[in-house]
């Protein structure tokens, strides 16, 4: 277990059915309409900021590699390519309509980061693992660290083989 | 490093910053360990509730175990010429097993804002879990414990100061308390709270389906419980109680846990979190980071910026005016005012769905990145409740940044008083209510103040009255501009307020921090003395160039460590080798 290094674990939560009641963005005044634009901005309720509030669906809370958490920067880029019509500015990564979508996303991410394996771990599973964990031997390289423990106890995603990935991903984007 | 220093450095009872964790060592070793502590005469001793009581009922203060004898500890410290300051956690504490709860009370692991179970790794590499403080049995046992502690202190003649300790962490630039919880225990407690609220005010029934209302009530419930713990402490231990200290612990955030549990420490993040804590008047602590693993430069930062200065200023008795000349405090140019989260009912305008809304606006407007690049950590983030007119403070050297959404009658009155007394106010008028907008316009007319109106990436209205400057800008319009336009706007604003500062420390990887103190009688040529501390935590050599502005004179170069400083007529060049650090003192005067 201590030698398992080339993997990702995605910790996600489900925040309920997707509700499409987020207010539509108002159309902005033409950029050369300066006289009216100030008035416009002072009167409206800034709905574009409310997109920062999570709506339904599955959300990735954190992605872990063997050395710790992954910064979301690259992950957001991939999310943006996969779902160009969805906003990717929230604190968590999402929304994903289903676990299948998360799996496709993780496959893309693994491809980009040259990771061989990936697993999905729900927040419920994560919390149960933490509650049952009594020790963590972080100073002993022969013992599993947290990422390795999570990987071993959660559902591994079946990633397409390397040679097949380009074809599948090519179809996704075209 | 000597053998003794190395041993000291890895002593589990002495995790640094002059903290003494008495339960981690035999009482027969207390004296020798206290004598070896090097951080000054004040010793911080957190009280470990779970060590004195396993069940939450029976308590031991030395009858069963000598290591529980706090009176003996205080006496011994006094014999070593040290002063004990007790810290009693009023929230879960990340450096204690179960967050400090006795074993039988630790029933439900708390969940943080991401719904992840709160867990952390301490300085010994041990896994610790935070348990919920929202269980009524926990509160009942807590009040019983502190009653017994008060009785013990009185009857044992313990004469030591006691501080309530609020524990939290910095994440995404904001402070989060460990009291926060979203576990099942919290859910049950909140449901009971809502039930009681409905009984008292049946009209609340109609709001129950509103997410916004629920979030508001969550906030109110959180502060109610927080205050319950603090008020219980104040009541039972009134003789010893000195106040509440708010701490943030480096390496304790959920993200830090994910890293540390995989064997990684992100020292540059800890450094940023530490400085962000200072901007929020929160004391940062590194006691969770193993001493042996701490990079030298990080330890030095903690010692210089926190242990030897900030903590001392908080816990020592008030001192005479002349003593202030020996203390450096964080240099602040901008006071950024935040919603007072504790009192949601006072402001109808504040959006309680998202208490960080105002901070996010500043982020979107480019203010935070401008400050980070040009005035790093020379700002303070303060609840609007603390915005008041203070004639004893020099108003012209700071800018108060206020979002119009926060303006009520009290704030409005203080804005005008501050402005009329020479203060500088920068206000985003986008969310200022029409009522106060009209009052402002009336104020300008009645006082015959000329209001200059310009457009520079957004609408800007400014008025001057003596030294006072009041600037209103349309933040909403600024949101739509490019990053460079936003930067130009803030650059212009900072020049308008004539902030006297040395900027252009353009090196992201070198940590810099400015502090200030009053000039001493031998330094009367200068209005103040400013100290710039530079730290290079990278593995590469770094060069910093500081333009020597005309208001500044380089007075002293201190504590060079792997650093070379060259001073030229108009510039100072600092070369920092890996793990290099240096401090520079400047005399500042008006031209």
Interface residues (C-beta under 8 A of the other chain):
Chain A: X11 X13 X28 X31 X34 X37 X38 X41 X42 X44 X46 X49 X52 X53 X61 X62 X64 X65 X66 X67 X68 X69 X91 X92 X123 X126 X127 X130 X131 X133 X134 X135 X136 X137 X138 X139 X141 X145 X146 X147
Chain B: X109 X111 X114 X115 X116 X117 X119 X121 X125 X126 X127 X129 X172 X254 X255 X258 X259 X260 X261 X262 X263 X264 X266 X353 X354 X357 X360 X361 X364 X429 X430 X455 X458 X459 X474 X476 X477 X479 X480
